[in-house]
Amino acid sequence: MNHSSNMPTAKKDNLNRFRAKVFKALSDPIRLEIIEFLREGEKCVCEIIPHIDVIQPLVSRHLRILKDCGLVKDRKDGVRRLYSITDSNIFETVDSLTPATVANLSRLLVEQITIEA
């Protein structure tokens, strides 16, 4: 059921802009890896860096993007900064793109390219 069909146009536009911001944040493999790592629970940046094998400034940049769209939150614990997922429902969104879905989309894309060629 499409819950946004009864929404006024301005609200629908705002919702779509926000959805686009979230999907843009999720469109990076490093950010997806961070999201997956945080699935296990709250993590310090010092744990995230070696897990994804990316330098600290880049990890901080990706965390800022995830935080700016509301996907993650942080808190100070002494000198450490701990990050966690704000709403575990985001995992349903991530998990909905299954390997079978990816395979089907890839197959359809190849068929489309073949037909256009």
N, C-alpha and C positions, 0 to 999 in steps of 0.2 A: 504494500500500500504506500502511495506517495503522500507523505505528510505535508510536503511543501506546496502541493497543488492548491490548497485553500488559503494560502498565505497571500497577503497583499504584495504587490510587485516590489516595493522598496525593501520589505523584509526578506523576500526571496533573493533579491540581488545581494543584500548583505550576507545572507546565509551562504550563497554561492561564492562570494568573495572569501569568506572565512574558510569554507571547504577547500577552495583553491590554495589558500595559504597553508593549510594543514597538509594537503597532498604535495605541495611544493616542498615542504619541510621533510616529508617522507620520501621524496624522490631521489634522495642521495643514499648510496649504499653504506657510507660511513654512519649516517644518521640512523638508518635502519639497523645497523649492527649495534649502535648504542641503545636503541629502543629494545632490541632483543636481549642485550646484556642486562638492562634494567628490569627486564621481566622477572629476573631472579630476586629483585628487591633493591633497596637503596644501595648506591655505590658511591665511593669517593672518586674524585677525578684521578687520584693516584692509582686506583684499580682499573679505571676505564682506559687510561693511556696504554698500559702494556697489553690489555686485552685486545684492543683494536690496532695496536702497533702504529700509532700515529703520534706525532709530536704534540706537546701540551698546548701550544697556541692554536693549533688546528682543532684539537678536541674541544677547547674552550669556545671556539667559533661555532662549531656544530652544536654544542650544548646551548649556546645563546640562541641560535635559530630555533631549536626545539622548545626552549623556554619562552621565546617571544610569541609563539603560536599556542602556548598553553599545554603542550604535550608533556613537559617535564617541569619539575619544581626543584628548588635547592634550599638547603639550610646550612648554616654554619655549625660546626661542631669543633670548638677550639680553633685550631688553624686549618682544619680540613673543611672542605665544602662537599656536602653529600647531595647527590641527585637521585630523584625517583620519578616514576610515572605519576601524573596527576589523576588519570582515569584509566583503569585497566581495560575499559571497553575499546581502547585504541588497538589492543591486540586482536580483537575480532576483525577490525579493518585490515590489519596487516596479514592476518591468517587467511582472510577470504581470497587472497590471490594465491591459490594453491598451485602445486606443480602441474596438475591436470589443466587448470585454467591457463597457465602460462603456455603449456604445450598446445592447447587449442588455439590461443591467440597467435602463437608463432606459426602454426599450420595455416591459419586463415590469412595471415600476412604474406606468407610465401605464395599462397594461391593467388592473392590479389596482385602481387608483383609479377607473377607468371602471366596472368591474364593481361595486365597492362603492357607487358613487354612485347 
